[in-house]
Amino acid sequence: MWVYSPATDRTIMISGHMLRQSVMGSDLSYEDMMDDRRYEDIYDARVTGSEQVDGRTCHLLSLTAKVDDAAYPSQKMWVDSERLIPLRAELYAKSGQMLKQITAGDVKQVEGRWFPMHMTYKDVLKEGKGTEWIINTISFNQSIPANVFSKASLRK
């Protein structure tokens, strides 16, 4: 992964242990943002119960990593039983210690799919209220030119 640092006017390669570092002081790591694999390819899941989250009935899932390179060896996830999207997640270390909490809200139907327009990521090992991710507009299945993903375009 490559990132551009305006402070130093340099393009920096992020790899290895650096992937676990915070993205610009936020509660997200580069690793959190990078992994685009499907959950079913990374985790074994089982339904362990049913709970309410923000007035919505959710399936409570227990996820256990089935691959060695999973960022989090286990997770708990509350999935809206009607809209089938996660509304809350807890991410755990191998030791069983909770590392992060994620909450999703302002769920809207966009282009036929349910999508959270507001998410909060909280690194429970850090002080602070967490990092908010607010999406004002979103479009799916857009054609993006390949040159947008070049190192040179990071400086623009």
C-alpha positions as CSV (number, residue, x, y, z in Angstrom):
1,M,0.0,0.0,0.0
2,W,1.2,3.5,-0.9
3,V,0.2,6.7,0.9
4,Y,1.1,10.3,0.2
5,S,2.3,12.5,3.1
6,P,1.6,16.2,2.3
7,A,3.8,17.2,5.3
8,T,6.9,15.7,3.7
9,D,5.7,15.8,0.1
10,R,6.7,12.1,-0.1
11,T,4.9,8.9,-1.3
12,I,5.5,6.2,1.4
13,M,5.2,2.4,1.1
14,I,3.2,0.9,4.0
15,S,4.0,-2.8,4.5
16,G,4.6,-5.5,7.1
17,H,4.3,-4.3,10.7
18,M,3.5,-0.7,9.5
19,L,0.1,-2.0,8.4
20,R,-1.0,-2.2,12.1
21,Q,-0.2,1.5,12.6
22,S,-2.9,4.2,13.0
23,V,-4.0,6.0,9.8
24,M,-3.1,9.6,10.5
25,G,-3.9,9.4,14.2
26,S,-7.3,7.8,13.7
27,D,-8.6,4.6,15.4
28,L,-8.3,2.7,12.1
29,S,-5.1,0.9,11.0
30,Y,-3.9,0.6,7.5
31,E,-4.7,-3.1,7.8
32,D,-8.3,-2.3,8.8
33,M,-8.7,-0.4,5.5
34,M,-6.9,-2.8,3.2
35,D,-8.4,-6.2,3.6
36,D,-11.0,-6.7,0.9
37,R,-11.5,-10.4,1.3
38,R,-14.9,-11.8,2.0
39,Y,-15.6,-12.7,5.6
40,E,-16.6,-16.2,4.6
41,D,-13.0,-16.7,3.2
42,I,-11.4,-15.5,6.4
43,Y,-13.7,-16.6,9.2
44,D,-15.9,-19.5,10.4
45,A,-19.1,-18.0,11.8
46,R,-21.8,-19.4,14.1
47,V,-24.9,-17.7,15.4
48,T,-24.8,-17.5,19.2
49,G,-27.9,-15.6,19.9
50,S,-30.2,-12.7,19.1
51,E,-30.0,-9.2,20.6
52,Q,-31.3,-5.7,20.0
53,V,-29.0,-3.0,18.6
54,D,-30.6,0.5,18.3
55,G,-34.1,-1.0,18.3
56,R,-33.2,-3.6,15.6
57,T,-33.3,-7.3,16.1
58,C,-29.8,-8.7,15.3
59,H,-28.2,-12.1,14.9
60,L,-25.2,-12.3,17.2
61,L,-22.4,-14.0,15.4
62,S,-19.1,-15.4,16.7
63,L,-16.4,-15.4,14.1
64,T,-13.2,-17.4,14.4
65,A,-10.3,-16.9,11.9
66,K,-9.6,-19.8,9.6
67,V,-6.6,-18.2,8.0
68,D,-3.3,-17.3,9.8
69,D,-3.1,-13.7,8.3
70,A,-6.5,-12.5,9.6
71,A,-6.1,-9.0,11.3
72,Y,-8.3,-10.1,14.2
73,P,-8.3,-13.8,15.3
74,S,-11.9,-13.5,16.5
75,Q,-14.8,-11.1,16.3
76,K,-18.4,-10.7,17.6
77,M,-20.8,-9.2,15.1
78,W,-24.4,-8.0,15.5
79,V,-26.0,-8.4,12.1
80,D,-29.4,-6.8,11.4
81,S,-31.7,-9.8,10.9
82,E,-33.9,-8.0,8.3
83,R,-31.4,-5.8,6.4
84,L,-28.5,-8.3,6.8
85,I,-25.8,-5.7,7.5
86,P,-23.5,-5.4,10.6
87,L,-24.6,-2.8,13.1
88,R,-21.9,-3.5,15.7
89,A,-18.7,-5.4,15.9
90,E,-16.1,-6.2,18.5
91,L,-12.6,-7.2,17.3
92,Y,-10.4,-9.3,19.5
93,A,-6.7,-10.3,19.8
94,K,-5.5,-13.9,20.0
95,S,-5.4,-13.4,23.8
96,G,-9.1,-12.7,23.9
97,Q,-8.6,-9.0,24.7
98,M,-10.9,-6.7,22.8
99,L,-9.0,-4.3,20.6
100,K,-11.7,-2.4,18.7
101,Q,-15.4,-1.7,18.6
102,I,-17.2,-0.6,15.4
103,T,-20.8,0.8,15.3
104,A,-22.8,1.6,12.2
105,G,-25.8,3.9,12.0
106,D,-27.9,6.1,9.7
107,V,-28.6,3.0,7.5
108,K,-30.1,3.9,4.2
109,Q,-31.1,2.0,1.1
110,V,-28.8,3.0,-1.8
111,E,-29.2,1.5,-5.2
112,G,-31.1,-1.4,-3.8
113,R,-28.8,-2.3,-0.9
114,W,-28.7,-1.3,2.7
115,F,-25.6,0.8,3.6
116,P,-24.5,2.6,6.9
117,M,-23.8,6.2,6.2
118,H,-22.2,6.7,9.6
119,M,-19.6,4.5,11.3
120,T,-17.6,4.9,14.4
121,Y,-14.4,3.0,15.0
122,K,-13.0,2.9,18.5
123,D,-9.6,1.5,19.4
124,V,-10.3,0.5,23.0
125,L,-6.6,0.6,23.9
126,K,-6.5,4.4,23.1
127,E,-7.9,7.4,24.9
128,G,-10.7,9.3,23.0
129,K,-14.1,8.9,21.6
130,G,-13.1,7.1,18.4
131,T,-13.0,7.9,14.7
132,E,-16.2,8.8,12.8
133,W,-16.6,7.9,9.2
134,I,-19.5,9.9,7.6
135,I,-20.6,9.2,4.1
136,N,-22.7,11.9,2.5
137,T,-23.2,10.3,-0.9
138,I,-22.2,6.9,-2.4
139,S,-22.5,5.2,-5.7
140,F,-21.8,1.5,-6.5
141,N,-20.4,-0.2,-9.6
142,Q,-18.7,2.9,-10.9
143,S,-16.1,2.7,-13.7
144,I,-12.8,4.1,-12.4
145,P,-9.8,4.6,-14.7
146,A,-6.8,2.5,-13.9
147,N,-4.5,5.5,-13.6
148,V,-6.4,6.7,-10.6
149,F,-4.6,3.9,-8.7
150,S,-1.1,4.9,-9.6
151,K,1.5,6.4,-7.2
152,A,1.6,9.6,-9.3
153,S,-2.1,10.2,-8.7
154,L,-1.6,10.2,-4.9
155,R,0.1,13.7,-5.2
156,K,-3.0,15.2,-6.9
